[in-house]
Amino acid sequence: MSVYSAVLLVSFISTGAAVLTTSLNGVWTLTEKEEHNISITGQVPGSMYTALMDHKIIQDPYYRDNDIRYRWIGLADWTYSRVFNVSSEMMSMVNIKLLCEGLDTFATVTINGHLVAETNNMFVRYVMDIKPYLKLGENSISVSFKSAVKQAANLASNHSYLIPPACPFPQYKGECHINMVRKEQCSFSWDWGPSFPTQGIWRNIYIESFNTTAIRSFTAETLKDTDGSWVIDTEVLLDVPEGETVEGSVKIRFDVTGMGSKQVHTLTSNNNKIKQRLQLDRDFVVQEWWPNGYGAQHLYQLYAPFMEDFVVQEWWPNGYGAQHLYQLYAFFSSSDGSTISAKKLTIGFKTVELVQDFVSGDPKQGRSFFFKINGVPIFLKGSNWIPADSFLERVTKERLRNLLQSARDVHMNSIRVNGIGVYESEDFYELADELGILIWQDLMFACAMYPTDPQFLSTVRDEISQQVKRLKSHASLLLWSGNNENEKALRQSWYNTDVNFTLYYKDYVTLYHDTIQPIVQSEDSTHPFIMSSPSNGIESLQEGFVAKEPWSELYGDSMYVK
């Protein structure tokens, strides 16, 4: 059985220097000066709640009614700051970028007192050019957060009409207008948990320094061709400085690991496994790839076979077979052969088909709704996943392994990552890959209507594009769902949307059908997309995206709450 790879080979000029990565994780100073005059140390990644617990300023927030007693924490503005050293090696690099994998949520980033960026989305990775603001030796960085509770209220009051629900049920004792901000929806309270509106640097923060280019993203899709061959469709996105001209290539390496042995197949110009190579003419003008907001995202692809007789071992969900995994590496190398930048992926070979045929060919009997993995019908056995802790920095890989292994041990083969929480960590999806747990992935919209003003849609586009790129390569991914329960909430007027159904229906279609669905399907051709979860599937689409009877037993999926 043949395996094919889509290989990106682009001519550039290179100085041959490697990417220098400097982590800023660790101990920061955390301050609140307006109301409580607090100055303590705090760990990054982290939030103000865990820092306050570490310093014995507050007790366990879960205890009794502490969520009410500690409401002041979420209403205050908190600032993280620290110093870091810039070496002569770093300063000599042409490009120095600050990468923030997760800022929760409304942050202002400054370097040595200079404004670098302002953020508004917990789920977006921000890449910032900081070279102009640095100096040799000691430098300072500050990340100042605004209360998401107050920001949400401001956005709601400035909106031209109410986006319901304005507030959670009174019994929740939560905060209002969470649907106005791109933040973990359950952090303002939910029916199963209290309100802890966190602020903080909740994922890794680091500096990348380089002269020519760095691999910004590396993704892969596995597809089965009509002749039975497997195709690995890879995409490499490069952060290329404007005006640079270099010579080099992006190479894809595929490692086969099993029984203690490894085969390495490196795609290079002199590798006889490559069928063809893209050689750019000297007169060809390379169009650089730029992060969103800085320019266009130009991509170049070449498909080339690289293993003619390799027998693929497919990835199977728990209970249906083994979880065979393979490693892919992408290297950007200069013309002298030294590596400039590298990324690694772990992939599995599987196909996913969502079957929605008429039952017995009779439309009156409704439609089926089941999945085939590698052509085999799968009976899904699983449950919903909510964040394992209100304070995400406390969720270790060991804790995730215990939870997911427990799911496997009771013969579950699937988990739905509910739209009330977050797009989970790499550890989560890697463990699901390893354990054979299929992931039904909601996008982070839940039990609410949402605004569709230009600013909101702009940040949503960045969020969806980034998260689909990040997660689509995982063998465990099963399906994308646009939201949690919003179709039913709209149709059944949970929040009195029937008083102006046309308005909220238009917002629903604008967000999920016009904005989100095209991004998901353009970024990922290998996994199905449904607009809501649960939904009537195809029937919802045929009825104009909001079914007259959502969750009908004749169509789609159903939710059973115990």
Long-range contacts (C-beta under 8 A, 24 or more apart in sequence): 1-228, 1-229, 1-230, 1-309, 1-310, 1-311, 1-312, 2-229, 2-230, 2-305, 2-307, 2-308, 2-309, 2-310, 3-229, 3-230, 3-231, 3-232, 3-254, 3-305, 3-306, 3-307, 3-310, 3-312, 4-225, 4-229, 4-230, 4-231, 4-232, 4-303, 4-304, 4-305, 4-306, 5-231, 5-232, 5-233, 5-234, 5-252, 5-254, 5-267, 5-303, 5-304, 5-305, 5-306, 6-231, 6-232, 6-233, 6-234, 6-235, 6-301, 6-302, 6-303, 6-304, 7-234, 7-250, 7-251, 7-252, 7-267, 7-274, 7-301, 7-302, 7-303, 7-304, 8-234, 8-235, 8-236, 8-250, 8-252, 8-299, 8-300, 8-301, 8-302, 9-249, 9-250, 9-251, 9-277, 9-278, 9-300, 9-302, 10-238, 10-248, 10-249, 10-250, 10-278, 10-280, 10-286, 10-300, 11-246, 11-247, 11-248, 11-249, 11-279, 11-280, 11-284, 11-286, 12-212, 12-213, 12-240, 12-244, 12-245, 12-246, 12-247, 12-248, 12-286, 13-212, 13-244, 13-245, 13-246, 13-247, 13-248, 13-335, 14-211, 14-212, 14-246, 14-247, 14-248, 14-333, 14-334, 14-335, 14-336, 14-338, 14-340, 15-211, 15-212, 15-246, 15-334, 16-334, 16-336, 16-338, 16-340, 17-93, 17-210, 17-211, 17-212, 17-340, 18-210, 18-338, 18-339, 18-340, 18-341, 19-208, 19-209, 19-210, 19-214, 19-340, 19-341, 20-89, 20-90, 20-93, 20-208, 20-209, 20-210, 21-206, 21-207, 21-208, 21-209, 22-84, 22-90, 22-206, 22-207, 22-208, 22-209, 23-204, 23-205, 23-206, 24-82, 24-84, 24-141, 24-205, 24-206, 24-207, 25-204, 25-205, 25-206, 26-82, 27-82, 28-80, 28-81, 28-82, 28-201, 29-80, 29-81, 29-82, 30-78, 30-79, 30-80, 31-78, 31-79, 31-81, 32-76, 32-77, 32-78, 32-79, 33-79, 34-76, 34-77, 35-72, 35-76, 36-72, 36-76, 42-80, 42-200, 43-393, 44-80, 44-200, 44-201, 44-205, 45-102, 45-200, 45-201, 45-202, 45-203, 45-204, 45-205, 45-392, 45-393, 46-200, 46-201, 46-202, 46-393, 47-104, 47-198, 47-199, 47-200, 47-202, 47-391, 47-392, 47-393, 48-73, 48-76, 48-78, 48-198, 48-199, 48-200, 49-73, 49-196, 49-198, 49-390, 49-391, 50-391, 50-393, 50-394, 61-194, 61-196, 61-390, 62-194, 62-390, 67-173, 67-194, 67-195, 67-196, 68-173, 71-195, 74-147, 74-148, 74-149, 74-175, 74-195, 74-196, 74-197, 74-198, 74-199, 75-147, 75-149, 75-150, 76-147, 77-144, 77-145, 77-146, 77-147, 77-199, 78-144, 78-145, 78-199, 78-200, 79-142, 79-143, 79-144, 79-145, 80-142, 80-143, 80-144, 80-145, 80-200, 80-201, 81-140, 81-141, 81-142, 81-143, 82-140, 82-141, 83-138, 83-139, 83-140, 83-141, 84-138, 84-139, 84-140, 84-141, 84-207, 85-137, 85-138, 85-139, 86-134, 86-135, 86-136, 86-137, 86-138, 86-139, 87-136, 88-136, 89-209, 90-134, 90-207, 90-209, 91-134, 91-136, 93-131, 93-209, 93-210, 93-211, 94-131, 94-210, 94-211, 94-212, 94-241, 95-129, 95-131, 95-209, 95-210, 95-211, 95-214, 95-239, 95-241, 96-129, 96-130, 96-131, 96-134, 96-207, 96-208, 96-209, 97-127, 97-128, 97-129, 97-130, 97-207, 97-208, 97-209, 97-214, 97-239, 98-126, 98-127, 98-128, 98-130, 98-141, 98-205, 98-206, 98-207, 99-125, 99-126, 99-127, 99-128, 99-204, 99-205, 99-206, 99-207, 99-208, 100-125, 100-126, 100-128, 100-143, 100-201, 100-203, 100-205, 101-125, 101-203, 101-204, 101-205, 102-201, 102-202, 102-203, 102-204, 103-143, 103-145, 103-201, 103-202, 104-145, 104-148, 104-183, 104-184, 104-198, 104-199, 104-200, 104-201, 104-202, 105-145, 105-148, 105-151, 105-181, 105-182, 105-183, 105-199, 106-145, 106-146, 106-147, 106-148, 106-151, 106-181, 107-143, 107-144, 107-145, 107-146, 108-142, 108-143, 108-144, 108-146, 109-141, 109-142, 109-143, 110-141, 110-142, 110-144, 111-139, 111-140, 111-141, 112-139, 112-140, 113-140, 120-181, 120-182, 120-455, 120-459, 121-182, 121-183, 121-459, 121-462, 121-463, 122-182, 122-183, 122-184, 122-202, 122-422, 123-182, 123-422, 123-423, 123-444, 123-463, 123-466, 123-467, 124-182, 124-459, 124-462, 124-463, 124-466, 125-466, 127-216, 127-239, 127-291, 130-207, 143-201, 145-199, 145-200, 147-197, 147-199, 148-181, 148-183, 148-187, 148-197, 148-199, 149-175, 149-176, 149-188, 149-197, 151-181, 152-176, 152-177, 152-178, 152-180, 152-181, 152-188, 153-177, 155-180, 155-181, 155-451, 156-180, 159-451, 159-453, 161-500, 161-503, 163-448, 163-449, 163-450, 163-451, 163-507, 164-448, 164-449, 164-495, 164-496, 164-497, 164-504, 165-447, 165-448, 165-494, 165-495, 178-448, 179-445, 179-448, 179-449, 179-450, 179-451, 180-451, 182-444, 182-456, 182-459, 182-460, 182-463, 184-387, 184-392, 184-420, 184-421, 184-422, 184-444, 185-419, 185-420, 185-421, 185-444, 185-445, 185-446, 185-447, 185-448, 186-386, 186-387, 186-420, 186-421, 186-446, 187-390, 190-386, 190-420, 192-386, 193-386, 193-390, 194-390, 196-390, 196-391, 198-390, 198-391, 198-392, 200-393, 202-392, 202-393, 203-425, 210-239, 210-340, 210-341, 212-240, 212-241, 212-244, 212-246, 212-248, 212-334, 212-340, 213-238, 213-239, 213-240, 213-241, 213-244, 213-246, 213-332, 213-340, 213-341, 214-238, 214-239, 214-332, 214-340, 214-341, 215-239, 215-250, 215-330, 215-332, 215-341, 215-342, 215-343, 216-289, 216-291, 217-343, 217-469, 218-328, 218-330, 218-343, 218-344, 218-345, 219-345, 219-469, 219-472, 219-473, 220-328, 220-345, 220-347, 220-473, 221-472, 221-473, 221-524, 221-525, 221-526, 222-347, 222-348, 222-349, 222-350, 222-351, 222-526, 223-351, 223-525, 223-526, 224-351, 230-312, 230-349, 231-303, 232-328, 232-347, 233-525, 234-328, 234-330, 235-299, 235-301, 235-469, 236-330, 236-332, 236-343, 237-289, 237-297, 237-299, 238-288, 238-289, 238-332, 239-289, 239-291, 240-288, 240-289, 240-290, 241-288, 242-288, 242-290, 242-295, 244-288, 245-286, 246-334, 246-335, 247-334, 247-335, 248-332, 248-333, 248-334, 248-335, 248-340, 249-332, 249-333, 250-330, 250-331, 250-332, 250-333, 251-330, 251-331, 251-333, 252-328, 252-329, 252-330, 253-328, 253-329, 253-330, 253-331, 254-306, 254-307, 254-326, 254-327, 254-328, 254-329, 255-326, 255-327, 255-328, 255-329, 256-310, 256-326, 257-326, 257-327, 258-313, 258-324, 265-306, 265-307, 267-304, 267-306, 271-306, 273-305, 273-306, 273-307, 274-304, 274-306, 275-304, 275-305, 276-302, 276-304, 277-302, 277-304, 278-302, 292-461, 292-462, 292-465, 312-349, 313-349, 314-348, 314-349, 314-350, 314-374, 315-348, 315-349, 315-350, 315-433, 315-436, 315-475, 316-350, 316-373, 316-374, 316-436, 317-373, 317-378, 317-413, 317-414, 317-436, 317-437, 317-438, 318-408, 318-411, 318-412, 318-413, 318-435, 318-436, 318-437, 319-381, 319-411, 319-413, 319-436, 320-373, 320-376, 320-378, 320-413, 320-436, 323-348, 323-433, 323-434, 323-435, 323-436, 323-475, 324-348, 324-349, 325-433, 325-434, 325-475, 345-473, 346-430, 346-433, 346-474, 346-475, 347-473, 347-475, 348-433, 348-475, 348-476, 349-475, 350-374, 350-475, 351-375, 351-526, 352-478, 352-479, 352-526, 352-527, 352-528, 353-528, 354-479, 354-528, 354-530, 354-537, 356-537, 356-538, 365-554, 366-552, 366-553, 366-554, 366-555, 367-537, 367-538, 367-539, 367-554, 367-555, 367-556, 369-537, 369-555, 369-556, 369-557, 371-438, 371-478, 371-479, 373-438, 378-413, 378-438, 380-413, 380-414, 380-438, 381-411, 381-412, 381-413, 381-414, 382-407, 382-412, 382-413, 382-414, 382-415, 382-416, 382-437, 382-438, 382-440, 383-407, 383-412, 383-415, 383-416, 384-415, 384-416, 384-418, 385-415, 385-416, 385-417, 385-418, 385-421, 385-424, 386-418, 386-420, 386-421, 387-421, 387-422, 392-422, 395-425, 397-427, 397-431, 400-425, 400-427, 400-428, 400-431, 401-431, 404-428, 404-431, 404-432, 404-435, 404-437, 405-435, 407-435, 407-437, 408-435, 408-436, 408-437, 412-437, 413-437, 413-438, 414-438, 414-439, 414-440, 414-478, 415-439, 415-440, 416-440, 416-441, 416-442, 416-481, 416-533, 417-441, 417-442, 418-442, 418-446, 418-484, 419-443, 419-444, 419-445, 419-446, 419-481, 419-483, 419-484, 419-533, 420-444, 420-446, 420-447, 420-484, 423-467, 423-470, 423-471, 429-471, 429-474, 429-476, 429-477, 430-474, 432-474, 432-476, 433-474, 433-475, 433-476, 436-476, 437-476, 438-476, 438-477, 438-478, 439-474, 439-476, 439-477, 439-478, 440-478, 440-479, 440-481, 440-533, 441-471, 441-477, 441-478, 441-479, 441-480, 441-481, 442-481, 442-482, 442-483, 442-484, 442-533, 443-467, 443-480, 443-481, 443-482, 443-483, 443-516, 445-482, 445-483, 445-484, 445-486, 445-511, 446-483, 446-484, 446-485, 446-486, 447-484, 447-485, 447-486, 447-489, 447-494, 448-486, 448-489, 448-495, 449-486, 449-489, 449-490, 449-495, 449-497, 449-504, 449-507, 449-508, 450-507, 450-511, 451-507, 452-506, 452-507, 452-510, 452-511, 452-515, 457-510, 457-511, 457-515, 460-511, 460-515, 460-516, 461-515, 461-519, 464-515, 464-516, 464-519, 464-520, 465-519, 465-523, 468-519, 468-520, 468-523, 468-524, 469-523, 472-523, 472-524, 472-526, 472-527, 477-527, 478-527, 479-527, 479-528, 479-529, 479-530, 480-520, 480-524, 480-527, 480-528, 480-529, 480-530, 481-529, 481-530, 481-531, 481-532, 481-533, 481-535, 482-511, 482-512, 482-516, 482-517, 482-529, 482-530, 482-531, 482-532, 482-533, 483-512, 483-531, 483-532, 483-533, 484-532, 484-533, 485-532, 485-533, 485-534, 485-559, 486-512, 486-532, 487-531, 487-532, 487-535, 487-540, 487-545, 487-546, 487-547, 487-550, 488-532, 488-534, 488-550, 488-551, 490-546, 491-546, 491-547, 491-548, 491-549, 491-550, 492-550, 505-546, 508-545, 508-546, 509-544, 509-545, 512-545, 513-545, 530-556, 533-557, 534-558, 534-559
